[in-house]
Amino acid sequence: MPAVPVQPTGRDMAPAGSGGGPGREALGRRLRGRLAALPGAARYVAVLAVLSAAAAVVLRHTVFPLLSVNNDEGIYLLHARTLAEGRLFPPAPHPAQSYLPWLGTVVDDHYVLKYTPFVPAIFAASLFIAGSIDPALAAIAAAAVVVTYLLGVELSGSRRVAALSATLLALSPLVLLQSAMVLSYLPALVLLQATVLGVLRGRRSRRAPPVVGAGVAFGVAAAVRPYDVVLLLAPLAVWLLVTSAGRRWWLLRWLLCGLAAPAVIVLLTNAAATGNPLRLPFALLEPDDRIGFGLRKLYPADGRHDFGLTDGLSSVGDHLWLLGGWAFGGVVLAVAALAAGARRRPSTPAAMLGLGGLLFLIGYVGFWGAWNAAELWGGIRYVGPFYMVPVLIPLVHLGGWGCVSAGSALLARGRRLGLAVLVPVGVAVVALTIGVLTAAVRDNLTLTGNDRDLRAMLRRLPERPLVFVAANPAFLGHPTPVTANGPDLDGPVLYAVARGVDDLTVAADHPERQAYLLRLAPAYDRSPGSPSTARVERLAVRAGNRVATTVAVRAGATPPRTRSARLVLTAGRHRLSVPVDPRASTSLTLTVDADGLDVDDVALDDRTRSAHPGAARELPARPTATVVRAGRGTSVTVTLYATDRGGRERTVDQQILPVRLAAARAQPERGEPAVTVLGSVGEIDEVGTGARPPLRVTLAAAEKPRGGEAARAR
């Protein structure tokens, strides 16, 4: 008898248009069943991971919407945007140095950025898929919590201890703020823990996939932060080699299988970036930016910093001091970790991670970058001691273990005694964390507010402006991320470095954009209390046989204890020095012509002459045998120097006046100008507070053209 098909009842049928049907309901039931089967600690960690992801996105949009005071964010974001567009390097149009991004260098027709492409690739994938970096930030923050929990279970065998370790990590102000930044420190923490987790799981279960995954994580981590990987994982690696008899080569074989893909990518990208598969882009910009003591530099124009042992010790001390508050329960965790280690409570792999943390601190004594961040720049006070992020791994695992052991021991002696000790300690830890986080958010909101005002001022400029940034050092995206271009150099505002005669080429290449000059106060946004003044001036091109400019110094521009001050005008090897009153306003007229600087090109105003009757006599004569060749640019650099009462002279401010000389065959009688100058014709807008840039170089009022002279303005 043939089977009669059974018609589904209304209860079994999916609603029209639902697209789900029984399969969808079954999937939902399976998911709910799996979630219900999870241990309570795992469900708690899942919720904690979601909250951490949400916190990363919220902080990004509220505290760091324009990136942070750590300008390295701009490097990673530019690299990510470049990769998302299908290119390995940002293109470098001519003149390449005029569009140079922070800590980038020019190779052929593109810019090579300082870091390997792995971390930028994470954000590039997010940009490509979602058009935003928010999913990447959320995923990294959640992964940090989950992998901490999983590694905690592997190290301690206790889900309760592992959940506490994940909580300690998630609530650390250092992790909260770093989770909202486009940097490598938190991704590296995830990769380091994934490496340890994969090796330990594979070794215990004799399964290859976890070890292969550990090899991938290890290779990427080593490409991103090789020094951190070596220091933190060295003791664990030695222990594995010594104790894995019979499985040593098995572990190594599968680790190498996972390591192969990242290694190939590193070799290929190194070869493309530097021409040498074994040379990282990090060393391409400045060879003196390296590990060890001695004279160090961050970029070619940087001053040479003498980094010694005492500097390294003070740097690590500063980072550890801050970590006491930037890690949730930092001091308590350190004490608990040491107590647990002394009692030999942790497992051997956990103890090896603890030794790796100590080795990490010792190794960072010889790392000048940490000293630069702590002493020369000081940014770790506002975004946290980010170089210490790997130290959080042994700190939360060993500290969490020690806290559980100590708490259990206290409660075993009596509930009242235990609570009398644990509650005040917990309250103090929470209060310290809230205080550190509140201060950090407040400071960063101040810094972000300054950048918001700057961006708003620049966006008020008409149409699509070209803004030359008087930056020191000569990079875009520093000291503020506002002045950064995208990889296509086609944003509403195009930024270029104000660097001299090339500015005339840049302005000519973009005739549809009105040119402006952005001048930032010295030490702009270095700290919440630093000056935040920013001034925009309209630029114009003026040409003729002689072009007059006005150089003005604001009164009181020099530091309070200044004994004397002077203006130095430099064009090629021509150099003039003009003494000025460090307390009064000074103004002089500089005439730019084709035969270099001499005393006849400088006319002091009456106030300057009365303050310094011998100023004109003190101007040095023009150097003999120094002639600026026709056809070459000879921009004029104006520098204000101040000498303190101890006789030490330092630079207060500097501005470049772009000048181009005509070719030798130019014929003034036919209207061909001998000199072309790109100069300011007046201030447009100003924002911020604090000290203003003391120098102001503007074009003098245009004279009526005569003879073969021509004047034009754009």
Summary of the structure (lengths in Angstrom):
residues: 714
radius of gyration: 31.1
end to end distance: 95.7
largest distance: 124.6
contacts: 2412
relative contact order: 0.09
helix: 51%
strand: 16%
